[in-house]
Amino acid sequence: MKTYIFPGQGSQKKGMGEDLFDEFPKLTKQADDILGYSIKDLCLNDPDQKLNQTQYTQPALYVVNALSYEKKIQNKENIPDFLAGHSLGEYDALYAAGVFGFEAGLKLVQKRGLLMSQARKGAMAAIINSSEKQIRKILEDAKLTAIDIANHNTPSQIVISGLQEDITKSQSYFEEAKIMFIPLNTSGAFHSRYMKDAEAEFEKYVKKFKFSKPKIQVIANVTAKPYRAENVAQNLIQQISNCVKWTDSVLYLLDQGDMEFEEMGVGDVLTKLVNSIRKDWAPERKATEDKSEQKLESTNGKSKEPKSDNSKAEKSLNNKESESKKEKAKPTTQQNISLNAQEMVEHWNNVYPIGTKVISEFYDTELETRTEAMILFGHRAAVYMKDYNGYFDLREVTPAE
C-alpha cells in the first residue's frame, strides 16, 4: 500500500516548482487569476521577499504540492491508497481526494493564510526528546499553562505554541531540565488557543463551499483518523486552533499493513518524521506480536524449537558482515534511524570531524559542530553547535553537501 504525504508551512524555498508551472499552464493561470499575482514568479524569483510571509507561503505551497501530485498521477497506476498532509498540506490531500477542486482549494488556503498572518505576538518552539506529559509538567510548574501543544510531529519531537513572551520565558525551564528547546521561525502561535479569532472568521468563509465525499481516504490532523464526508468543513475549521496529530496519523497508516510513504511537493521534512515514527513503532509492534505468538503457543501447548548451532553460527557470520559494511558506509541520517545512541556517536565521529557544516529542519541557517558527538543524559546522541550554542540530536541534523 502507498500513502502520499504533503508538507506544510516551513517547507517553502525559493525555486520550488521550477519544472511544474510550464507543464501545467492552465492550473498556473487559474492560480494567478485567483491570487492576483504570478505564482511562478513568487516561487522561482521571490522578487519582493514575500515567500516566507504566511499569506503568500500557504498559497505557494498549496499550488506546488497540487501540481506535484498532478504530475505524479499522469500515469493512472500511481493513484495512492491513502493521503495525508501536515497542517496546510492537508488541503492538498483533500484536493487529491476530490473533496474540492483546485480553485476552491486555493481560495480556502488564500483565506486561511491571510487570517493566520494577522495573528500577532505569537511564537512556537520545538521540544526534542521529551514526552507530552513531561512538557506539560514543566509548563505547569513554571506557571506557563497558557502555552499549548501545537504539533505531535514524532514521539521525540513536540511543538509548543503561545504568546511570544511566554515561549521565550519557557526556554530556561526546558534547558534547566536538560531538554532541547529550538525556537521556530513563525509569525504566530499557530495551532493554539490564540488562533480562535482566525478560526471563527474562517468558519464563516468555509460555509460558502460545498465538499464532496473523499475518493481516497484522507487522514485528518485533528482526529488522526480518516475524514468522513459530513465532517470535512468542521475538521478544516478546527484544524487552525487544534493540535496537529501527525504521529498518531502516521501510526494509524502503519497499522493498515505494509505501508510505503511518498512525499509530494517540496523537500523531505515529512519523510524524516515518518522514518522517526516508524523507528519507534516497529519495536513496539514486534513486542506485541511476540506476546501474541507466545500466548498462542501456550494455548496450543507448544513451544518454539531451539535454533540449531548452524543457525546461530550463520547469524553470527551475517552480523559480522553487516557490522563490516556499517564501518565502511558513510552514515546518513536515514541509516542513523536504525542505530542505537552509542553506534550513532561512534559512526558520526568516525566520519565527521569537528567543524562539520550541518543543516536542520528546525533552523534556518547552516550550523557548524563545535565538539565531537557524545551521549547526553545516558541515552541521547548529540553534538554541540557552534553557531547555535547548544546541542542538537544527531537525528535532527544532516551534514551539508
C-alpha positions as CSV (number, residue, x, y, z in Angstrom):
1,M,0.0,0.0,0.0
2,K,1.1,3.6,-0.6
3,T,0.3,6.9,1.1
4,Y,1.2,10.3,-0.5
5,I,2.0,12.9,2.1
6,F,2.0,16.7,1.6
7,P,4.2,19.1,3.6
8,G,3.0,22.4,5.2
9,Q,4.4,25.7,6.1
10,G,8.2,25.7,6.7
11,S,9.0,23.6,3.6
12,Q,8.9,26.5,1.2
13,K,12.1,27.6,-0.6
14,K,12.9,29.9,-3.5
15,G,13.0,27.9,-6.7
16,M,10.3,25.4,-5.8
17,G,8.1,24.1,-8.6
18,E,10.5,25.1,-11.3
19,D,9.6,22.2,-13.5
20,L,5.9,22.3,-12.9
21,F,4.4,25.7,-13.8
22,D,5.1,25.5,-17.6
23,E,3.9,21.9,-17.6
24,F,0.5,22.8,-16.1
25,P,-0.2,26.3,-17.7
26,K,-4.0,26.1,-17.2
27,L,-3.8,25.5,-13.4
28,T,-1.0,28.1,-13.1
29,K,-3.2,30.7,-14.8
30,Q,-6.1,29.8,-12.6
31,A,-3.8,30.4,-9.6
32,D,-2.7,33.7,-11.0
33,D,-6.2,34.9,-11.5
34,I,-7.3,34.0,-8.0
35,L,-4.3,35.4,-6.2
36,G,-3.8,38.5,-8.3
37,Y,-0.1,37.9,-8.8
38,S,2.2,35.5,-10.6
39,I,2.6,32.3,-8.6
40,K,5.5,31.2,-10.8
41,D,7.4,34.5,-10.2
42,L,6.8,34.3,-6.4
43,C,8.1,30.7,-6.2
44,L,11.0,31.0,-8.6
45,N,12.2,34.5,-8.0
46,D,10.5,35.9,-4.9
47,P,11.2,39.4,-6.1
48,D,9.7,41.2,-3.1
49,Q,10.8,38.7,-0.4
50,K,7.3,37.6,0.3
51,L,7.6,33.9,0.0
52,N,8.2,33.4,3.8
53,Q,5.2,35.6,4.7
54,T,2.3,33.3,5.8
55,Q,-0.3,34.9,3.5
56,Y,2.0,34.1,0.5
57,T,3.6,30.9,1.8
58,Q,0.4,28.9,2.1
59,P,-1.0,29.5,-1.4
60,A,2.5,28.9,-2.9
61,L,2.9,25.6,-1.2
62,Y,-0.6,24.5,-2.0
63,V,-0.1,25.2,-5.7
64,V,3.3,23.5,-5.9
65,N,2.1,20.5,-3.9
66,A,-1.0,20.2,-6.1
67,L,1.0,20.4,-9.3
68,S,3.4,17.8,-8.0
69,Y,0.5,15.4,-7.4
70,E,-0.9,16.1,-10.9
71,K,2.5,15.3,-12.4
72,K,2.7,12.1,-10.4
73,I,-0.7,10.7,-11.4
74,Q,-0.4,11.4,-15.1
75,N,0.3,7.7,-15.0
76,K,-3.0,6.4,-13.5
77,E,-1.2,3.5,-11.9
78,N,0.2,6.0,-9.4
79,I,-3.0,6.6,-7.6
80,P,-2.3,6.1,-3.8
81,D,-4.3,4.1,-1.3
82,F,-4.2,6.9,1.4
83,L,-3.5,10.6,1.6
84,A,-2.3,12.8,4.4
85,G,-0.9,16.3,4.8
86,H,0.7,18.3,7.6
87,S,-1.3,21.3,8.5
88,L,-1.5,23.3,5.3
89,G,-0.6,20.1,3.4
90,E,-3.9,18.6,4.4
91,Y,-5.6,20.9,1.8
92,D,-3.6,19.2,-0.9
93,A,-4.5,15.8,0.4
94,L,-8.2,16.8,0.2
95,Y,-7.7,18.2,-3.3
96,A,-6.1,14.9,-4.4
97,A,-9.0,13.0,-2.9
98,G,-11.5,15.0,-5.0
99,V,-13.1,16.7,-1.9
100,F,-12.8,20.1,-3.8
101,G,-11.4,21.4,-7.0
102,F,-8.1,23.2,-7.5
103,E,-9.6,26.6,-7.5
104,A,-11.8,26.1,-4.4
105,G,-8.9,24.7,-2.5
106,L,-6.7,27.6,-3.4
107,K,-9.4,30.1,-2.3
108,L,-9.7,28.3,1.0
109,V,-5.9,28.3,1.5
110,Q,-5.6,32.0,0.5
111,K,-8.2,33.0,3.1
112,R,-6.6,30.7,5.7
113,G,-3.2,32.2,5.1
114,L,-4.4,35.7,5.3
115,L,-6.3,35.1,8.6
116,M,-3.4,33.3,10.2
117,S,-0.9,36.0,9.2
118,Q,-3.0,38.5,11.2
119,A,-2.4,36.7,14.4
120,R,0.5,38.6,16.0
121,K,2.7,38.4,19.1
122,G,2.8,34.6,18.9
123,A,5.7,32.1,18.8
124,M,6.4,28.4,18.6
125,A,9.3,26.1,19.6
126,A,10.2,22.5,19.0
127,I,10.9,20.4,22.1
128,I,13.2,17.5,21.4
129,N,13.3,14.1,23.2
130,S,10.6,14.8,25.8
131,S,7.1,13.4,26.3
132,E,3.9,15.5,26.3
133,K,3.4,14.6,30.0
134,Q,6.9,15.9,30.9
135,I,6.4,19.1,28.8
136,R,3.0,19.8,30.5
137,K,4.6,19.2,33.9
138,I,7.4,21.7,33.2
139,L,4.9,24.3,31.9
140,E,2.6,23.8,34.9
141,D,5.5,24.1,37.4
142,A,6.6,27.3,35.6
143,K,3.1,28.7,35.7
144,L,3.1,28.8,31.9
145,T,-0.1,26.8,31.2
146,A,-1.2,29.4,28.6
147,I,1.2,27.6,26.3
148,D,-0.4,24.9,24.1
149,I,0.8,21.7,22.4
150,A,0.7,22.6,18.7
151,N,2.2,19.6,16.9
152,H,2.9,16.0,17.7
153,N,5.5,15.6,14.9
154,T,7.2,12.4,16.3
155,P,7.3,10.7,19.7
156,S,10.5,12.7,20.3
157,Q,9.6,16.0,18.6
158,I,6.7,18.1,20.0
159,V,6.0,21.7,19.1
160,I,4.6,24.2,21.6
161,S,2.8,27.4,20.7
162,G,1.8,30.5,22.7
163,L,2.5,34.2,23.2
164,Q,6.0,35.3,22.4
165,E,6.8,36.3,25.9
166,D,5.6,33.0,27.3
167,I,7.5,30.9,24.8
168,T,10.7,32.9,25.4
169,K,10.3,32.6,29.2
170,S,9.8,28.8,28.9
171,Q,13.1,28.2,27.3
172,S,15.1,28.4,30.5
173,Y,12.8,25.9,32.2
174,F,13.3,23.3,29.5
175,E,17.1,23.9,29.4
176,E,17.2,23.5,33.2
177,A,15.6,20.1,32.7
178,K,18.2,19.3,30.1
179,I,15.7,19.2,27.3
180,M,16.4,20.6,23.9
181,F,14.5,23.7,23.0
182,I,14.5,25.1,19.5
183,P,12.7,28.4,18.7
184,L,10.9,28.2,15.3
185,N,10.7,31.0,12.8
186,T,7.0,31.5,12.7
187,S,4.9,34.7,12.7
188,G,2.2,33.5,15.1
189,A,1.0,30.9,17.7
190,F,-0.4,28.5,15.1
191,H,-2.5,25.5,16.2
192,S,-3.2,27.0,19.6
193,R,-6.0,28.8,21.5
194,Y,-4.6,32.1,20.2
195,M,-5.9,31.2,16.7
196,K,-9.6,31.1,17.8
197,D,-10.4,34.5,16.3
198,A,-8.9,33.4,13.0
199,E,-10.8,30.2,13.3
200,A,-14.1,32.0,13.8
201,E,-13.6,34.1,10.7
202,F,-12.6,31.1,8.7
203,E,-15.7,29.3,9.7
204,K,-17.9,32.0,8.1
205,Y,-15.9,31.6,4.9
206,V,-15.9,27.8,4.8
207,K,-19.7,27.8,4.9
208,K,-19.7,29.2,1.4
209,F,-18.2,25.9,0.0
210,K,-19.6,22.5,-0.8
211,F,-17.5,19.4,-0.3
212,S,-17.6,16.0,-2.0
213,K,-17.0,12.6,-0.4
214,P,-13.3,11.7,-0.5
215,K,-12.5,9.3,-3.3
216,I,-9.3,8.3,-1.4
217,Q,-9.1,8.1,2.4
218,V,-7.5,11.2,3.9
219,I,-6.2,11.1,7.4
220,A,-7.3,14.2,9.4
221,N,-4.8,16.2,11.5
222,V,-7.5,16.8,14.2
223,T,-8.5,13.2,14.7
224,A,-5.7,11.1,13.2
225,K,-8.4,9.1,11.5
226,P,-9.9,9.1,8.0
227,Y,-12.1,12.0,7.0
228,R,-15.8,11.4,6.9
229,A,-17.8,13.4,4.3
230,E,-20.0,15.1,6.8
231,N,-17.0,16.3,8.9
232,V,-14.9,18.0,6.2
233,A,-15.9,21.6,7.0
234,Q,-15.6,21.1,10.8
235,N,-12.2,19.4,10.5
236,L,-10.8,22.3,8.4
237,I,-12.2,24.9,10.8
238,Q,-10.9,23.2,14.0
239,Q,-7.5,22.4,12.4
240,I,-6.5,26.1,12.8
241,S,-6.5,26.1,16.6
242,N,-6.1,22.4,17.3
243,C,-3.0,20.2,17.7
244,V,-1.7,18.5,14.5
245,K,-1.7,14.8,15.4
246,W,0.9,13.8,12.9
247,T,2.4,11.0,15.0
248,D,-0.9,9.3,15.5
249,S,-1.8,9.8,11.9
250,V,1.3,8.0,10.7
251,L,0.8,5.3,13.3
252,Y,-2.7,4.7,12.0
253,L,-1.4,4.3,8.5
254,L,1.4,2.0,9.6
255,D,-1.2,-0.2,11.3
256,Q,-3.0,-0.6,8.0
257,G,-0.4,-3.0,6.7
258,D,2.8,-2.8,4.6
259,M,2.8,0.9,4.0
260,E,5.1,2.9,1.8
261,F,5.1,6.7,2.1
262,E,6.0,9.2,-0.7
263,E,6.3,12.9,-0.1
264,M,4.8,15.2,-2.7
265,G,5.9,18.8,-3.3
266,V,8.9,20.4,-1.6
267,G,11.7,18.8,0.4
268,D,11.7,15.7,2.7
269,V,10.7,17.0,6.1
270,L,7.7,14.7,6.4
271,T,9.7,11.7,5.1
272,K,12.2,12.2,8.0
273,L,9.3,12.5,10.5
274,V,7.7,9.3,9.2
275,N,11.0,7.4,9.4
276,S,11.4,8.6,13.0
277,I,7.9,7.5,13.9
278,R,8.4,4.1,12.1
279,K,11.6,3.6,14.2
280,D,9.6,3.7,17.4
281,W,6.6,1.9,16.0
282,A,8.5,-1.2,14.8
283,P,9.9,-2.5,18.1
284,E,6.6,-1.9,19.9
285,R,4.7,-3.7,17.2
286,K,7.2,-6.6,17.3
287,A,6.8,-6.9,21.1
288,T,3.1,-7.1,20.7
289,E,3.3,-9.7,18.0
290,D,5.8,-11.7,20.1
291,K,3.4,-11.7,23.1
292,S,0.5,-12.8,20.9
293,E,2.6,-15.6,19.4
294,Q,3.7,-16.8,22.9
295,K,0.1,-16.7,24.1
296,L,-1.0,-18.8,21.1
297,E,1.8,-21.3,21.6
298,S,0.9,-21.6,25.3
299,T,-2.7,-22.2,24.4
300,N,-1.7,-24.9,21.9
301,G,0.7,-26.5,24.4
302,K,3.6,-25.9,22.0
303,S,7.0,-24.2,22.4
304,K,9.4,-22.9,19.8
305,E,12.1,-25.3,18.5
306,P,15.5,-24.2,19.7
307,K,17.7,-22.9,16.9
308,S,20.5,-25.1,15.7
309,D,24.1,-24.4,16.2
310,N,24.4,-23.9,12.5
311,S,21.7,-21.3,12.6
312,K,23.5,-19.5,15.3
313,A,26.8,-19.6,13.5
314,E,25.2,-18.4,10.3
315,K,23.5,-15.5,12.2
316,S,26.9,-14.6,13.9
317,L,28.6,-14.5,10.5
318,N,25.9,-12.4,9.0
319,N,26.1,-10.0,11.9
320,K,29.9,-9.6,11.4
321,E,29.4,-9.0,7.7
322,S,26.7,-6.4,8.5
323,E,29.0,-4.7,11.0
324,S,31.8,-4.6,8.5
325,K,29.6,-2.9,5.9
326,K,28.5,-0.4,8.5
327,E,32.1,0.5,9.3
328,K,32.7,1.2,5.6
329,A,29.5,3.0,4.8
330,K,29.1,6.7,5.3
331,P,26.3,7.1,8.0
332,T,23.5,9.1,6.5
333,T,20.6,10.4,8.6
334,Q,18.4,7.6,7.3
335,Q,20.9,5.0,8.4
336,N,21.1,6.6,11.9
337,I,17.5,5.8,12.4
338,S,18.2,2.1,12.9
339,L,21.3,2.6,15.2
340,N,21.3,3.0,18.9
341,A,22.8,6.1,20.5
342,Q,26.3,4.7,21.1
343,E,26.6,3.4,17.5
344,M,25.3,6.7,16.2
345,V,28.0,8.6,18.1
346,E,30.8,6.3,17.0
347,H,29.8,6.4,13.3
348,W,29.4,10.2,13.4
349,N,32.9,10.7,15.0
350,N,34.5,8.3,12.5
351,V,33.2,10.3,9.5
352,Y,32.6,13.9,10.6
353,P,35.3,16.0,12.2
354,I,34.7,18.9,14.5
355,G,33.8,21.9,12.3
356,T,31.4,19.9,10.1
357,K,28.7,22.1,8.5
358,V,25.2,20.8,9.1
359,I,21.6,21.7,8.3
360,S,18.5,21.1,10.4
361,E,14.8,21.5,9.5
362,F,14.5,23.4,12.8
363,Y,17.0,26.1,12.0
364,D,17.0,28.5,9.0
365,T,20.8,28.8,8.6
366,E,23.7,26.4,8.3
367,L,25.3,25.3,11.6
368,E,28.8,24.1,12.5
369,T,29.7,21.5,15.0
370,R,31.9,22.6,17.9
371,T,32.6,19.2,19.5
372,E,32.6,15.6,18.7
373,A,29.3,13.7,19.1
374,M,28.6,12.4,22.6
375,I,26.0,10.6,24.7
376,L,23.9,13.1,26.8
377,F,21.8,12.1,29.8
378,G,22.8,8.4,29.3
379,H,20.7,7.9,26.1
380,R,20.8,10.8,23.6
381,A,23.3,11.0,20.8
382,A,24.0,14.7,20.3
383,V,26.6,17.2,19.1
384,Y,27.2,20.8,20.2
385,M,26.7,23.5,17.6
386,K,29.0,26.5,17.4
387,D,26.5,28.8,15.8
388,Y,23.6,27.8,18.0
389,N,25.5,27.4,21.3
390,G,23.6,24.3,22.2
391,Y,23.2,20.6,21.5
392,F,21.3,19.1,18.6
393,D,20.2,15.4,18.5
394,L,22.1,13.6,15.7
395,R,18.7,12.5,14.2
396,E,17.8,16.1,13.7
397,V,20.8,17.2,11.6
398,T,22.2,16.3,8.2
399,P,25.7,17.1,7.0
400,A,25.7,19.9,4.5
401,E,26.6,19.0,0.9
